[in-house]
Amino acid sequence: MNTRIESDSIGSIKVPIEAYYGVQSLRAHNNFYITGKGMNPTLIISLAEIKKAAAITNNKAGFLTDNIAKAIITACDEIISGKLHDQFIVDPIQGGAGTSANMNANEVIANRAIELLGGNKGDYTIVHPNDHVNMAQSTNDVFPTAGKLSVLTLLPRAIAQLQRLYNALVVKSAEFDNIIKMGRTQLQDAVPIRLGQSFNAYASVVKRDIDRLNKAQKEMLTINIGATAIGTSINATPEYLSNITANLQTVTGKKIVQADDLIDATQNLDSFVSVSGILKTCAVNLSKISNDLRLLSSGPKTGLAEINLPAKQNGSSIMPGKINPVIPEVVSQVAFNIIGNDFTITMAAESGQLELNAFEPVLFYNLFESIETLENATRTFVDNCITGITANEERCKELLDQSVGTATALCPYIGYKKSAEIAKTALKTGKTVTTLVLEGGFLTETELQDILNPVAMTQIEAKIDKCAI
């Protein structure tokens, strides 16, 4: 393999002659083989956007020549378009608070700029990774800003899938609105509910998650670019400090603002913890819905079997014809992982010391994974489960008729004690609640028909309207 020699403060190292990365990237690659994965493409693009905005700002301020600035900007545009991503060789989990990721970007951009200017890769007398590409910057303001830009790119995709889930659940709530079933508390018979009401409740909680995530995006709009090392803006010119955020806003199209307190914004990662907490809440809700769907579809002959989930694949290597609820299962597994990621993110944010938090790499790795897996799990939940759910109306009616839960509706008329005795006797003898009430002469048949009408029991709106009158 043909190589070139590059040097840093540690010493010299051989770098593949065709590589756009350099000595610092290669050292990090050798030091941090942790996940075996590459950097998140969204983070790579965010880094390139920052470098582009910095080059524009430094050029307008007169500190970066036109030809070098143009070459850097062109190199950044290529990376933003998806090129050269294979040259980002640093593991996403790395020591150094993100310095290796930042230098990987600096070196790739510098070497591509050198090439565009007619030079040979590695000739940093033409374009230098630190002096030119990283001008007026530090890893400590570049990396957290790139993290926030990445979240602002990833979150809307997840929110879009959650909106699809909400819409699908609303459709199902309307489709199942006339189906009465037995509601359950603590897995025991409770009182009647419409199947559509259950699905509407699922839609409501997903809507809250969407609202929370939309608000969470605001946490990501305040960035610390211009802070440089610890928030005091050392090595950043007044021109750069005043214009970098506006130029980055233009490059990204995102309504970002520079933090009022750059020192605070450099050392504290609470905004990422806030976003992760909301993702965890959403994951908990999706897993609870999945739990319900597995229970309601259990059987198909010996369980509840009130609904049918779409059959997606064989459920067993030994039991013929068995179909498992694989989509709700995978949604729950994604939720478990997101919940675990949230703990890692919490500990990473808590473990910072003094003027910098060194643990952003693992925080970003887990946060990006949470957002992307939430998006993907929600997509398959909608496409491969929710839209294909059907109801077993006769089974719902059968279980409702067998239940003594309707006895609850008798309490206002004959009292709790008598109602409990009737329920207990019904369970023991197999007689219906209606039969026992009539045999005891507690109410007339007409009264019972009105009181024990399962449809009326579920009409929340009618009760509210009656109360208003």
C-alpha positions, 0 to 999 in steps of 0.5 A, a space after each residue: 500500500 502506498 503511503 504518505 508520512 504525516 506528523 503530529 505532536 506524538 510523532 510520525 505515522 504512515 497514512 494511505 496516500 489516497 486517504 483524505 483523513 490524516 494522522 489524527 484521524 488514523 490515531 483515533 481509529 487505532 485507539 478507539 475500536 469500540 463499536 465497530 461502526 462509523 460516525 452517524 451520517 447526520 453528524 458528519 453532515 452537521 460537522 461539514 455545515 459548521 466548517 462551511 459556515 466558519 469558512 464563510 465567516 472567516 473569509 468575510 472577516 478577511 482572515 481566510 483568503 478567497 481561494 482557500 475559503 472557496 476550496 473549503 466550502 466546496 469540500 464541505 458541500 461535497 460532504 453535505 451531499 453525501 460524498 467522502 463519508 467513508 473517510 470518516 473513520 473514527 468510532 462514534 464512541 471515543 475519548 477526547 470529548 469529540 476531538 477525534 471526530 472534529 479533527 477527522 472532519 478538519 483533515 478530510 475537508 483540508 485534504 479535499 480542499 488541497 486536491 481542489 487547489 491542485 496540491 497533493 493530499 497531506 501538503 498542509 502548507 496549502 490548506 491546514 486542518 487546524 489553521 484554516 478549516 478549524 479557524 476560530 473554532 474548538 472541538 468544544 463548541 463545534 462538537 456540541 453544536 454538531 450534536 444539536 444540529 443532528 438532533 434537529 435533523 433526526 427528530 422531525 423524521 421520528 415525529 413524522 412517523 409518530 404522526 402517521 401512527 396517531 392518524 392510523 389509531 384515529 382511523 381504527 378508533 372510528 372503525 371500532 367505535 360501535 364494538 362493545 367489549 369488557 374493559 379490564 383493570 389489573 387484568 380482571 373484568 371491570 366495566 364495558 368500554 367501546 373498542 374504539 375508545 381504547 384505540 382513541 386513548 392510544 391516539 391521545 397518548 401518542 399525540 401528547 408524545 408528538 407535542 412533547 417532541 415538538 417542544 423538545 426541538 426548541 431545546 436544541 436551537 440554542 448552540 454554543 458555537 463561538 465559545 471555543 475552548 471553555 466559553 470565553 471565545 479565545 481565538 475567535 475574532 469579534 467579527 467571527 463571534 458576531 456572525 457565525 451563528 447567522 451564517 450557520 443558520 443560513 447554511 443549515 436552514 435551522 433557526 438556531 441562536 447563540 447561547 447568552 451564556 457560552 460558558 454554561 452552554 459549553 459545560 452543561 448537557 442538560 438539554 440533551 437529557 431533556 430530549 432523551 427523557 421525552 424519547 423515553 416517555 414516548 418509548 414507554 407509551 409505545 411499549 404499553 400500547 404493544 403490551 395491550 395489543 398482544 393481550 387483546 390478540 392473545 390466543 387465537 383460541 385460548 386467549 382473549 382474541 378480541 382483535 386480530 393482528 396481521 400475520 407477518 411471519 411464521 411464529 415457530 420452528 416446531 409448532 405448525 401454524 403458530 403466528 406470533 405478535 412480532 411487530 408489537 414485540 419489536 416495538 417493545 424491544 426498541 423501547 427497552 433499548 431507548 430506556 437504557 440509552 436514556 440512563 447512559 445519556 443521564 450518566 454522561 451528562 452528570 459526569 462532566 467536570 468543571 468547564 467541559 463534559 468529555 462524554 458527549 461522544 457516548 451521549 450522542 451515540 445513544 441519543 441518535 440511536 434512540 431517535 432513529 430506532 424510534 422512527 423505524 419502530 414506529 414506521 413498522 408499527 404503523 405499516 405492519 401492525 396497526 393498519 391491518 388490525 381487525 376486531 372479533 366483534 362476536 368474541 367481544 360480545 361473548 366475553 361481555 355477556 359472560 362477565 359480571 362487570 356490569 354489576 358496577 352500574 347497579 351501585 347507584 340504584 341498589 347499593 354497593 353491598 347488594 351489587 357485590 352479592 349479585 356479582 358473587 352469586 353470578 360467578 358462583 352459579 353462572 346466572 346472569 346479573 340481569 336474572 339475579 336482579 329480577 329474581 330478587 325483585 330489586 329492579 324492574 326489567 325496564 329499569 334494568 334494560 336502561 341501567 345495564 345497557 352497555 352502550 349507555 355505560 360507555 357514552 361519556 359524551 352523553 353524560 357530559 351533555 346531560 350534566 351541562 343541561 
